[in-house]
Amino acid sequence: MTEQNTTSNHILVADDDAVARSMLQGLLTKWGYQVIVAEDGLEAIRILESADAPRLAILDWMMPGAEGPEICHRVRALPERPYVYILLVTGRSRRGDLLRGLESGADDYLTKPFDSEELRTRLSVGQRILDLQNKLIAAREELRFKATHDALTGIPNRATALEAINRERSRQVRDTNSFGVILIDIDHFKRVNDTYGHLVGDTVLKTIAQQIVRSVRPYDTVGRYGGEEFLVVVPLSDSSGTMSIGERIRKRIESAPVPTDAGPIHVTISCGVAICSGETPIEVQALLYLADEALYRAKGGGRNRCELAVVDPVLPQSLRSGLDFV
């Protein structure tokens, strides 16, 4: 559940008048809101700047510590935070005060004394606006996820995995640390599709993807490279560490048959491991080339194995150094 959803019915009431606070708290509680109370402006700012800040706020204009318009300014200046719908309540009724309140960042303005049903209606308008924003944010996140993840397996797609490699190579230019990549191919996958059908093949792909994710470190990147191939980007790792991760993935998949509608299917993988050393860095294109060559040797060596690439001295110089990333 998102933060927007968990705080959508929370509301802040900030007023230094105890009677006014108590009256508002009683009304809002009766209407189904979870009320958070602040007795002055500084306490209101602290609450609205917190990670779990309420999405609705009723602020009195005149309060010690900070006035309502100042609180609005502070809230609107917070970067990348969920939107807070702010209702200013005051005894001021002049047009200039109304404009000042709205210009400070308030969404609505209510003068004292106010009718309880009018307050309820204005809060309903604010809730509708917040609900609409939540839907827009959810739609944006869904589009972002679809653009960066593989539709079948749910893991990052090829482009996202390549971005991770470029990011590690760029970091290496600054820090001279080593990192590795593991290119993984499911052995005899065509046989699975031909024997059991593509729906079972899809189940195998999804299961293998999750098995790989469970085998790596939290900060490693696992992506679907294409077809039955997967790519793992392993930051801050040398040849021994990257090979160890490759072996861990291989053993996990070898030891756990994939449950499918056609029954459990025993699957193995082959891995090609390549390292971009801080001492002898190579370009991303060359790194992928070497991983692919190592994977080819793993296939030729009987499959269900990991092979470590060796930097080929005949690689073109353009693939061994420089910044022309793929």
Secondary structure as GFF3:
##gff-version 3
##sequence-region A 1 326
A	DSSP	alpha_helix	3	6	.	.	.	ID=ss1
A	DSSP	beta_strand	10	14	.	.	.	ID=ss2
A	DSSP	alpha_helix	18	30	.	.	.	ID=ss3
A	DSSP	beta_strand	34	38	.	.	.	ID=ss4
A	DSSP	alpha_helix	41	48	.	.	.	ID=ss5
A	DSSP	beta_strand	56	60	.	.	.	ID=ss6
A	DSSP	alpha_helix	68	76	.	.	.	ID=ss7
A	DSSP	beta_strand	85	90	.	.	.	ID=ss8
A	DSSP	alpha_helix	95	103	.	.	.	ID=ss9
A	DSSP	beta_strand	108	111	.	.	.	ID=ss10
A	DSSP	alpha_helix	116	148	.	.	.	ID=ss11
A	DSSP	alpha_helix	158	175	.	.	.	ID=ss12
A	DSSP	beta_strand	179	186	.	.	.	ID=ss13
A	DSSP	alpha_helix	189	196	.	.	.	ID=ss14
A	DSSP	alpha_helix	198	215	.	.	.	ID=ss15
A	DSSP	beta_strand	221	226	.	.	.	ID=ss16
A	DSSP	beta_strand	229	234	.	.	.	ID=ss17
A	DSSP	alpha_helix	239	255	.	.	.	ID=ss18
A	DSSP	beta_strand	269	276	.	.	.	ID=ss19
A	DSSP	alpha_helix	284	300	.	.	.	ID=ss20
A	DSSP	beta_strand	306	308	.	.	.	ID=ss21
A	DSSP	three_ten_helix	317	319	.	.	.	ID=ss22
###
